[in-house]
């Protein structure tokens, strides 16, 4: 559970939103990814298998997000400039 909370803090998501998203995925797959008790949450065998299968995709998504965030505030685009010939002559 601590890791789930830590993950929520690092992504700035509410625990209830993460829980809802997990339950949605579990519903789509038709089986639980986590074994939940009153004291702990752990991956099921299916959850471990699913995580292993999507691990590379998750890393690629994270890397893409980092690349996009790195461009924040950067000046980008095409700059066109026209100079008249008489401005460029050396005298």
Secondary structure per residue as TSV (DSSP state, phi and psi in degrees):
chain	resnum	aa	ss	phi	psi
A	1	X	-	360.0	-36.3
A	2	X	H	-60.4	-40.4
A	3	X	H	-65.8	-37.9
A	4	X	H	-63.2	-44.5
A	5	X	H	-63.3	-43.0
A	6	X	H	-61.2	-41.2
A	7	X	H	-63.1	-38.3
A	8	X	H	-65.1	-40.6
A	9	X	H	-66.2	-43.9
A	10	X	H	-68.3	-27.6
A	11	X	H	-100.4	-1.2
A	12	X	T	61.3	30.3
A	13	X	-	-98.9	151.1
A	14	X	-	-77.7	141.6
A	15	X	H	-54.2	-36.8
A	16	X	H	-65.5	-34.3
A	17	X	H	-69.0	-40.2
A	18	X	H	-66.1	-44.2
A	19	X	H	-59.5	-43.0
A	20	X	H	-63.3	-43.2
A	21	X	H	-63.0	-42.0
A	22	X	H	-62.8	-44.5
A	23	X	H	-64.8	-33.7
A	24	X	H	-64.1	-45.3
A	25	X	H	-64.9	-43.0
A	26	X	H	-59.8	-39.6
A	27	X	H	-64.7	-39.9
A	28	X	H	-67.5	-37.1
A	29	X	H	-80.4	-24.9
A	30	X	T	83.5	15.9
A	31	X	S	-156.7	156.4
A	32	X	-	-74.2	141.2
A	33	X	S	-96.6	-19.8
A	34	X	E	-126.0	143.0
A	35	X	E	-96.6	119.6
A	36	X	E	-111.8	133.6
A	37	X	-	-128.1	178.4
A	38	X	S	-68.2	-19.6
A	39	X	S	-112.3	-13.9
A	40	X	-	-153.9	163.0
A	41	X	E	-134.3	128.4
A	42	X	E	-140.8	157.6
A	43	X	E	-70.5	140.6
A	44	X	-	-82.1	175.2
A	45	X	H	-59.4	-41.6
A	46	X	H	-64.6	-38.4
A	47	X	H	-64.0	-42.1
A	48	X	H	-64.0	-42.4
A	49	X	H	-64.5	-42.8
A	50	X	H	-64.3	-44.0
A	51	X	H	-61.1	-42.8
A	52	X	H	-62.6	-38.3
A	53	X	H	-71.3	-33.2
A	54	X	H	-102.8	1.8
A	55	X	H	-55.1	-48.2
A	56	X	H	-63.9	-39.0
A	57	X	H	-64.9	-40.9
A	58	X	H	-63.5	-40.3
A	59	X	H	-65.7	-39.6
A	60	X	H	-64.9	-38.8
A	61	X	H	-65.2	-43.2
A	62	X	H	-63.0	-44.0
A	63	X	H	-63.4	-39.9
A	64	X	H	-63.1	-41.6
A	65	X	H	-62.1	-41.2
A	66	X	H	-64.2	-40.4
A	67	X	H	-63.4	-41.4
A	68	X	H	-66.5	-44.7
A	69	X	H	-62.4	-31.9
A	70	X	H	-66.1	-21.9
A	71	X	T	-88.0	-3.1
A	72	X	T	-59.4	123.8
A	73	X	T	84.2	-7.1
A	74	X	-	-75.7	144.0
A	75	X	-	-84.0	123.9
A	76	X	-	-134.1	162.4
A	77	X	S	124.5	-171.7
A	78	X	-	-109.7	130.1
A	79	X	-	-111.3	121.9
A	80	X	-	-110.2	139.0
A	81	X	-	-137.3	139.9
A	82	X	-	-119.2	128.7
A	83	X	-	-117.2	137.8
A	84	X	-	-80.9	147.2
A	85	X	H	-58.6	-37.0
A	86	X	H	-69.3	-18.8
A	87	X	H	-75.5	-22.0
A	88	X	H	-98.2	-5.8
A	89	X	-	-74.1	138.6
A	90	X	-	-90.2	136.7
A	91	X	-	-112.3	360.0
